[in-house]
Amino acid sequence: MKMKILLLLAFGAASFAANAQYLPNNSQGYQFMSLFNPAFSGVENFDELKFGYRYQWAGFGQYSPKFVNLAFHKRIKQPLDMSYNSMRLSDFSSANASRLPRGKRMIHSLGANLFQSSVGVIQGIGGAVTYAIHYPLTNYTRIAFGLTGLIENRKLDIREVAVRDPDEFYNYLLRSSSSQTDLNLRAGILMYGERYYLGVSYLPAVNVALQSSDIAMEEPFYRASFQGGLSFPLTSEVDLKPSVIGLLQMNNDIVMDYNVKAYIQDKVIAGLSYRSIESVVVLMGFNINETFTATYSYEASVGQFRKFNDGSHELVLTARFKNLKKLGTYIW
């Protein structure tokens, strides 16, 4: 147990120092894509509320990291013709499209995120606001531009952690100023259609410390992110949806998530992911009806860290409002 506490102290201090721009630490990144790329806000043709809870590294017990994320997205301006509120072909009339100017078919969206994290001795809380505009390139393709403003506060508190033999590093943490508040602005672009999407974002458009700590760095950790995905019918009842999410770090290392999900009759969701941090994810979800979806995933390390944890559990609940066409979620 002492080794676990010391490992967590070291990891927590490193996270406090390096994480100057929040990104969701989860195995269902596609659920909170607007934090990776703000242009994703407003893709769906309904108001959407998501709640995510992650219990990471269960083997650490009371010191296990925990993450909560609450997200809401709403179109504040729909296209003039209701047939353009969805990119699904069954709802789309190209004849009507050709008679409307593109400016009348634009979409404007607002989104909000609230998040909280607990990584042993690190407590974090923050929020983000997102704006996106979607412009039709053709009858079946749109390009979106988005901007997110995010504020995060992190506090380091190790007073309740008992260490048998305190060392110089531990005493330094006790003496240090332990609260850091950062402002981060990020911008993104996304091109998408009924069966694909491709996006990229620049994460440290602005990154400044509103309140500095002795042991935290103000430099951003991530440079950019990129996303891509496809959707195609495997059978008449099964849609297969492979996708990738990549993060470019400031040292030019790339962290990748490779995902594939199967939507069975648009009711059951099964998925498998491999993360380049040496972990695998198994996912299962259900579209309960046109309003509610529940998705659970289990992540297990397959690398050297596997002996220190018993896996990570994650639950995401989704509610869709004003879903007049009773649509499920989009390809992501």
Secondary structure, DSSP 8 states (H G I E B T S, - for coil): -HHHHHHHHHHHHHHHHH--S----SS-GGGGHHHH-GGGTT-SSSEEEEEEEEE--GGGGGG--EEEEEEEEEEEE--SSGGGS---GGG--HHHHTTS-GGGG-EEEEEEEEEEEEETTEEEEEEEEEEEEEEESSSSEEEEEEEEEEEEEEEE--TT---SS--HHHHHHHHS--EEEEEEEEEEEEEEESSEEEEEEEEEEEEEEEE--TT---S-SEEEEEEEEE-EESSSSEEEEEEEEEEEETTS-EEEEEEEEEEETTTEEEEEEEETTTEEEEEEEEE-SSSEEEEEEEEEE-SGGGGG---EEEEEEEEEES-TT-------
